[in-house]
Amino acid sequence: MGEDAGHAKMEIESLKTGIDLGMTLIDTAEMYGDGGAEEIVGQAIRGRRDEIFLVSKVYPWNASLKGTVEACERSLDRLGTDRIDLYLLHWRGNYQLAETVAAFETLKASGKIGAWGVSNFDTDDMQELLRVPDGANVAANQVLYNLSRRGIEYDLLPWCQNRGIPVIAYSPIEQGHILHHPELIRIAKAYQATPAQLALAFLLERDGVIVIPKTSNAERVAENRDCVSLDITDEDWQALDAAFPPPVRKKPLEML
């Protein structure tokens, strides 16, 4: 969002529709639209800030002690708010984790963020993070996770679940690429659902997983919201496992 001014009105309306439907976690980043997405979000939440759980991210090359604070302040300005509820390191860069964590803790102490987390961190990255001062305060890890990208189920997801660290699943329908899979279509039809709804329901079935589908279409927002009412049988979950097999060995963390 925020890349084309001609789409701004539709994007804002889609976000407002989501808020109206109770989809109140909004994820953005300074990277998206070069800050334009944060401006769109800021317009959508104006007058409704207290209803929203707001997530944004800092570029890794901004993630120094000083740079993180300055990047956060720029994001706050674009978002038109005085606080970000969850502020993430977008992916690992050249700055030491201890320095970025110290910056996050400074922002938290000042009230500019409520909590901090990371994105695109594999199990070994998370283990290293927990060894740095205050690293155990990590509140979430946002990673690529969907039916066709199940590698985290082998080790990262259970590691986070065992420690009560939520996983935020980005690209939950693989940018639409999995929606033409015949088995996904077949099972979805049995529930009078769309393939996207079934793909989202699959992720929401997992403990400690937060799902952040993106759409600029208000009707699609409502469709996504309805996935929470699906009650899938064990037999159909097994059919999905057969069509999209879970990992049997460690795989490197995938990214988009």
Stockholm file with secondary structure:
# STOCKHOLM 1.0

chainA/1-256         MGEDAGHAKMEIESLKTGIDLGMTLIDTAEMYGDGGAEEIVGQAIRGRRDEIFLVSKVYPWNASLKGTVEACERSLDRLGTDRIDLYLLHWRGNYQLAETVAAFETLKASGKIGAWGVSNFDTDDMQELLRVPDGANVAANQVLYNLSRRGIEYDLLPWCQNRGIPVIAYSPIEQGHILHHPELIRIAKAYQATPAQLALAFLLERDGVIVIPKTSNAERVAENRDCVSLDITDEDWQALDAAFPPPVRKKPLEML
#=GR chainA/1-256 SS CCSCGGGHHHHHHHHHHHHHTTCCEEECCSSGGGGHHHHHHHHHHTTCGGGCEEEEEECGGGCSHHHHHHHHHHHHHHHTSSCEEEEEECSCCSSCHHHHHHHHHHHHHHTSEEEEEEESCCHHHHHHHHHSTTGGGCCCEEEECBTTBCGGGTTHHHHHHHTTCCEEEESTTGGGTTTTCHHHHHHHHHTTCCHHHHHHHHHHTSTTEEECCCCSCHHHHHHHHGGGGCCCCHHHHHHHHHHSCCCSSCCCCCCC
#=GC SS_cons         CCSCGGGHHHHHHHHHHHHHTTCCEEECCSSGGGGHHHHHHHHHHTTCGGGCEEEEEECGGGCSHHHHHHHHHHHHHHHTSSCEEEEEECSCCSSCHHHHHHHHHHHHHHTSEEEEEEESCCHHHHHHHHHSTTGGGCCCEEEECBTTBCGGGTTHHHHHHHTTCCEEEESTTGGGTTTTCHHHHHHHHHTTCCHHHHHHHHHHTSTTEEECCCCSCHHHHHHHHGGGGCCCCHHHHHHHHHHSCCCSSCCCCCCC
//
